[in-house]
Amino acid sequence: MDASLISRLREILSDDQVLDDPVERLVYESDGYLLERRMPDVVVFPGSTEQLSAVMKQCCAAGVPVVPRGAGTSLAGGCLPVDGGVMVSLTRMQTIHELNLVDRFAVVDAGVVNGRLNQNLVGTGLHFAPDPSSAGSSTIGGNVSTNAGGPHTLKYGVTSNHVLGLEIVLPDGEIIELGGPQGFSTDLDLVGLFTGSEGTFGFCTKATLRLEKNPQTLQTRLAVFDTLDDAVQVVSKIIGSGIIPAALELMDQGMLQAVEDRYHHGLPTDAGAVLIIEVDGPESATAQEIQQVDQICEAGKSREIRKANTPAERAALWQCRKQAFGAIGKISTSFCTQDGVVPRTKLPELLPFVLEVGKKYDLRIFNVFHAGDGNIHPIILFDETNSEQVQRVLDASEEILSRCLDLGGTVTGEHGIGIEKIEFMSRMFNETDLEVFRGVRSVFNPQLTMGRGKLIPTIEQAATNS
């Protein structure tokens, strides 16, 4: 990179906001997707929208690629600096500007951690519904970028269902406002378009978020099954009964053993799988629904149903699920978390296939996923220093995601495309579709300063992968 650009960035930012030491930049060579690593030429930490705008004007004038980064929890290479260039971290923009409890919205900076927002809402009777498993570290800007989901997506929807307005810095440095607290517009839904664009349109610097009322009551269960198939069959029966749980999560035996070995929650490690089921709403309706859920589980060969009778017991059940990924660190140096979606009725067909793929490639695969909406997350354990093993992980991932497509699903439910799944785009969409996508991107990002090599394949990549 031209040293003069770094000098100009130092004129905009203070010394502690510009990181060009090669050793310190190693921290930023990857995100949660560990199968590829690239080093940014410089990392900058703007503290305001105005500083970011000035940075982008300089990068745009120099034709230097830029990649946004929040907490780095992306699992699809969304934060990877494919062509080097400037990485912009928004972690210093973390102000909660407004909590409007009357009109039920919050205005927050992109660097605000998801979980911190909800901590600030404790006692207000309101909450921000999207709750990705990384909510303790992932930021609102990253949630917007990937249209993040989480366990309660089944009933409450993904991030895009809760974003009312956005402040955006475009790749050329222009600052624009999309939407607003009213959440209604007769114009194009540009907020919905931007949410999930994975940093290819520009930066989200501030978001206006819809807040939901806390439910009157919650009923939470952990249902234990001897076989994975029994648990999956019950998932379909619960949804088929007309009940839409707030959450419906599955953990298989491998995942149960990993969590129990690490955290000692008293989980049944001899079980084939467990379901964490939560229903919420008015007290009378919730009581009726949980009774139906219990009956369906019992009829579906559940050997035990553990009931959370207090908030502390409910928190303990959810902690088992939220700590799943952390438990892997004790037993594997690296892991790759896949993210595919199939119709719920296809889960009994897909999950045995996933386990067979693990045997085929001699890889351990644990399963923990949002069973209620068919969003699977096979966790593939491997050693990233072993290149032959890395290739087996890539091959196994390709087979699993291809099977999702064959079953009428898609290759991502909430992690995004990033660089990991870009080859699948030309399998899911034809060239006319992709050209429309490129055209929309060019409206915001005509010089392709941001998002090079991500989300939307080039014409050459599409021709190679089709």
Secondary structure, DSSP 4 states (H G I P E B T S, - for coil): --HHHHHHHHHHS-GGGEE--HHHHGGGS--S-TT-----SEEE--SSHHHHHHHHHHHHHHT--EEEESSS--SSSTT--TT--EEEE-TT---EEEEETTTTEEEEETTSBHHHHHHHTTTTTEE-----TTTTT-BHHHHHHHT---TTHHHH--GGGGEEEEEEE-TTS-EEEEE-TT---SS--HHHHHTT-TTSS-EEEEEEEE-EEPPSEEEEEEEEESSHHHHHHHHHHHHHTT---SEEEEEEHHHHHHHHHHH-----TTSSEEEEEEEEESHHHHHHHHHHHHHHHHHTTEEEEEEE-SHHHHHHHHHHHHTHHHHHTTT-SEEEE--EE--GGGHHHHHHHHHHHHHHTT--EEEEEBGGGTEE-EEEEE-TT-HHHHHHHHHHHHHHHHHHHHTT-BS-SSS--TTTTHHHHHHHS-HHHHHHHHHHHHHH-TT--B-TTSSS--HHHHHHH-
